[in-house]
Amino acid sequence: MTRPLDRRTAGKWLLAGAATAATTSLPRALLAQSTFPSKTLQLVVPYPAGGTTDVVARTLAHGLSGPTRSASIAIVENRPGGSSSIGTGFVARAQADGHTLLVTTGSTVTLLPHTQGLPFDPLKVLTSVAELGRTPLFLYANPGIPAKDLKGLVAWMKTNPGKITYGSYGQGTQGHFGGVILGKAAGVDMLHVPFQGGAPAMQALIGGHVQLMIDAYQPAMEQVKAGKVLALAVSSPERSPYAPEVPSFRELGLPQLEAISGFFGMFAPAATKPETVAVLSRLVSGITASDAYRQSLAKLGVLPPQALTPAQMDRANRQTNAEWAKFVRDIGYRRGEA
């Protein structure tokens, strides 16, 4: 930052002119970096406190504030409800100065617009800042089924058409549509049983009320280790380092299930200046590349984020959004259907 100039002497006026000339030649993003943030960053999470998205946001806020700061420069505010539309809408309407930001799942901008009837288009009211982590999903099974791997599961499904049930954490989600994709790949229909969240769905799986479930790593791995649930496959292109014994759908011949993988991301109001977004992206990327942050992600079973620029992230989100739009149309899904 340029020091305040003492204009009481002609010599200092000359220095001021030189400093001004040098400053105006700097990129605007670099100038923005020298004064940003000018107040506390508000990280809005459109889900309740305690969930994985909330923990990711708080881990990021801790990293942004740093252990040596006397006061936090980032705080987390939970604004749940409306299939994430309440918190998302709050950020979209906020002053576009880069200080009010959304931390959410990728489905907020890619899938939910086509399944949850959001009152706005997230791709139009938000702009991408940075990825915060990747979230592959796992196919889980009740250990009582007569199959211990995906090949055996598909064979069993074919001999029991219309009798296989799978649970998910809600209608119109990756967990729901993952079952649709799996059923199509196996050539059989499965009965979808939606629940209000992952926890009740997992309890139904453990209790044998449903045979299958698709969900993230963290909610289920303790149950897997205890032998209450089987993990049959993961949607990442390669095996997860957190569960290396679980094969990927790709290596099992079902790469189409990779579509259900998700991510956590940071977004700003659409009108935020590009130079402010660039500064935010660099600031956040410095935190997400740190060992401390990645160790925190590992405890959640979340993979490190891709190193994408805001423009690259925007393009990827638009492509994924278009792919989900086509999928939803192709299967004839209507909101509220199981």
ABEGO torsion letter per residue (X at the ends): XBBBBBAABAAAAAAAAAAAAAAAABBAAAAAAAAOBABBBBBBBABBBGBAAAAAAAAAAAAAAEAABABBABBBBBBBEGGGAAAAAAAAABBBAGABBBBBBAAAAAAAAAAAGBABBAAAABBBABBAEBBBBBBBBBAABABABAAAAAAAAAABBGABBBBBAEBGBAAAAAAAAAAAAAGBBBBBBBBBEAAAAAAAAAAGABABBBBBAAAAAAAAAAGABBBABBABABBBAABAABBBAAAAGBAAAAAABBBBBBBBBAABBAAAAAAAAAAAAAAAABAAAAAAAAAAGBBBBBBBBAAAAAAAAAAAAAAAAAAAAAAGBBBGBX
